[in-house]
Amino acid sequence: MNTPKGDCYKAAYETVTELAQIRDAGLHAEKGWPLTELVLIHGTAIPPVGPFAGKEIRHAWAKVDGKIFEMSNGNKNTYSEDLWSRDFCGKEVVRYTPEEAKLQAEQSGHYGPWK
């Protein structure tokens, strides 16, 4: 299994924690965002393109209200769970709430993986 030198752990962490701050401040309602499900996921994926195409890599992403947010390496993509599973073979290993992720990052001094 490959571990690319991207920023997926940081990008996924920041996505989840920033959206949690928006939700907790009540600003999500103004935009019509439910933000009822905010989850940081560490797992594996098989990118269909790029330098790791076809190879299983360790990866992190955000799950927001049933959609996958893929923000690593400057991307700003959202996918349905079905599309993510089918095209990227995304497999969850562990999930964190925004609060759990923040605690893990503070205790470890990095964005993951923590397990």
TORSERO-241587 format. One record per residue (C-alpha): y, z, x; residue number from 1. Coordinates in steps of 0.02 Angstrom, whole numbers, always signed. Example, Ala and Ser with C-alpha at 12.3 -4.5 7.8 and 13.67 -1.06 7.14 Angstrom:
       py       pz       px     i
     -225     +390     +615     1
      -53     +357     +684     2
***
This chain:
       py       pz       px     i
       +0       +0       +0     1
     +171      -47      +64     2
     +328      +60      +62     3
     +479      -54      +77     4
     +641      +11     +150     5
     +743       -9       -7     6
     +847     +114     -104     7
     +742     +128     -262     8
     +721     +317     -254     9
     +908     +346     -234    10
     +955     +213     -363    11
     +835     +279     -495    12
     +889     +458     -463    13
    +1073     +414     -478    14
    +1044     +313     -637    15
     +955     +457     -724    16
    +1073     +594     -666    17
    +1232     +494     -704    18
    +1170     +451     -879    19
    +1125     +634     -906    20
    +1304     +683     -861    21
    +1370     +555     -986    22
    +1252     +622    -1119    23
    +1291     +804    -1082    24
    +1478     +769    -1093    25
    +1453     +685    -1263    26
    +1522     +520    -1201    27
    +1365     +422    -1245    28
    +1405     +425    -1431    29
    +1566     +327    -1403    30
    +1464     +183    -1333    31
    +1324     +198    -1461    32
    +1196     +248    -1331    33
    +1063     +368    -1394    34
    +1012     +431    -1221    35
     +877     +536    -1301    36
     +750     +487    -1168    37
     +803     +496     -986    38
     +660     +498     -862    39
     +649     +469     -675    40
     +481     +391     -632    41
     +396     +381     -464    42
     +249     +264     -459    43
     +190      +96     -396    44
     +237      -83     -434    45
     +187     -257     -379    46
     +344     -365     -363    47
     +319     -545     -422    48
     +447     -612     -296    49
     +528     -563     -132    50
     +459     -502      +34    51
     +330     -389      -50    52
     +276     -512     -185    53
      +99     -479     -240    54
      +85     -318     -140    55
      +76     -145     -215    56
     +224      -38     -162    57
     +281     +138     -196    58
     +429     +127     -312    59
     +548     +226     -422    60
     +635     +176     -583    61
     +723     +251     -731    62
     +660     +250     -909    63
     +802     +258    -1034    64
     +766     +258    -1220    65
     +608     +154    -1200    66
     +681      +29    -1076    67
     +650      +17     -890    68
     +807      +17     -783    69
     +777      -65     -613    70
     +932      -35     -507    71
     +866      -41     -330    72
     +941     -148     -192    73
    +1092     -197     -296    74
     +992     -252     -449    75
    +1051     -208     -623    76
     +902     -258     -727    77
     +825     -188     -885    78
     +652     -227     -949    79
     +547     -182    -1098    80
     +401      -69    -1054    81
     +280     -210    -1096    82
     +369     -334     -983    83
     +380     -207     -841    84
     +195     -168     -853    85
     +146     -351     -865    86
     +260     -432     -736    87
     +278     -290     -610    88
     +115     -197     -641    89
     +222      -41     -646    90
     +114     +115     -648    91
     +185     +288     -671    92
     +122     +423     -553    93
     +243     +564     -594    94
     +395     +584     -707    95
     +546     +699     -698    96
     +680     +749     -820    97
     +857     +736     -749    98
     +857     +924     -724    99
     +690     +923     -633   100
     +746     +777     -525   101
     +907     +865     -476   102
     +810    +1022     -427   103
     +684     +921     -325   104
     +823     +828     -234   105
     +918     +989     -196   106
     +762    +1077     -132   107
     +698     +932      -28   108
     +862     +858      +32   109
     +809     +681      -17   110
     +784     +569     -170   111
     +595     +557     -161   112
     +455     +534     -167   113
     +424     +719     -189   114
     +235     +715     -217   115
***
